[in-house]
Amino acid sequence: MRSWLLARLKASIKHEYDLKKLEVEHQKEIRLKGEIVAELLAEWIRKGGNLDYHQLNKLSFQAFVWLPKELAEELSSSLSHQTGAQDVRALIKNIRTYLQGEDDGFEARDVIVFNEPDPTGTSNPTTSWVSSWAEAKPKPFK
């Protein structure tokens, strides 16, 4: 009886440990995916002609590999400057909701984006739209 009780206790502790380990690994994966999107969008909105297209492509490809179809399409529309596409704040909010598995009420307008000086001197500081000077290759025809 004692050995059985000890074995059950060890199994229970191992099970709890394994669950905690899986949760930690899941949180690391979420953080890594979030970092990919954050780095992509931060590079994409860089001004002044200092864009690193190799890095943009790498991060874009990494994001498109794991994003679900709807979010990948939203990201694609924004990165290719399509009319009506979401700005980075909305993208971040939507991807944040996806990664967390729920909408916690955080609003896109609450995402802080630091405005780099506009090298042309034509920026409008009251505009909330955040976009990029990066040029995307056109999508292939079907």
N, C-alpha and C positions, 0 to 999 in steps of 0.2 A: 504494500500500500504506500509506504514511504517513497519507494523508487518511482512509483507511478505519479505521485503527487509532485515530486521533484522534477520529473520529466515534463509534466504538464506546465509547471511553473517556468521551466526553461523555454519551452515551446512558446508560451505566452509572451515572455520577455523578448524572444527572438522575433516573433510576429510584430510586436509593437516597434521594435528597432527597425525592422524591414520597412514598415509603413512610414516611419519617420524619415528613413533614408530615401525612399521614393519621393516623398514630399519635398525634401531638400533638393533632389535632382530635378524635379519638376520646376521648382522655383528658379534654379540656375538656368534651365532651358528658357523659361519665360524671360528672364533678365537678358540672356544672350540675344534672343529674338528682338526684344525691345531695343537693345543697343544697336543692332543692325539697322533697324528702321530709323532710329534717332540719328545715327551717323550718316545714313543715306540722305535724309531730309536736310540735315545741317550742311552737308557738302553741297547739296542741290541748290540751296538758297544763298550760297556764298556769292558775294558781289566782287566786282573789280577784275574780272577776267582771270582769277586765280583758281578756276575749277580744275579738279583732277579727274578727267574723264575716265581714266582706268579705274580709279577708286569708285566713281559713280557707277560704272558698269558692274564692278564686282559686288558692291552692296545691293544694287538693284537686282542682280541675278540671285543673290542669297535670299533676299526678301521674297522674290517671286516663287522660289522653290517651296517655301512653307506656308505662305499666306493662302487662306481659302479664296476661292474664285472671286467672290464679291469684293473682298478687300484688295485683291490683286488687280482687279479691274479699276477700282477707285484710284489706286496708286498709279496705275498705268495712265489713266486719264489726266491725273495731275502732273505727272512727270513729263507728259507729252503736250502739255498746255492746251488741252481740249477745252472748248467753250463749255462753261457750266461745271467744270471740275472743281473738286473741293480744294481748299487751301490746306496748308500743313497742319494747322490747328485741328481741323475736322478729321484729317487723316490720323493724327496722333490719338485723338479721342476715340475714334472707331477701332483702331488697332489695340489701344489700351483696354477697351471694353472686351474685345475678342480674347486677348491674352489673360485677362482676369476672369473671364467666363461669365461676367455679369456687368450690367450698367449700374455703376454706383452713384450716378447723378452728376459726375464731374462734367463740366461744360467745356466745349471747345474754346470758348472765349477766355477761359481761365488759363490756357496754355500761354506761357510767356515766351515771346520770340524777341530776341535782342536785334535791333535794327542796325545793320552795318551801314556806314556812310555810303550814300549813293555816289559813285564816281562821276555820274553825269550831272549831279546836282538837281535832278528833277523829281526827287521823291516827294510824296505827299504824306507827312507824318500822321495825318488823321485817318488814313486808309488802313483797314484791318486785313486786307488781302496780303498774303505772303506768297511770293512766287519766286521764280528763278530765271536767270539768264541762260541757263543750260539749254542747249538745243538737243532735242531727241531725234533719233533717226525715225523716219516715218515707218508706220506699221506696214508689213508686207500685204499686198493685195491677196484676196482669197482665191 
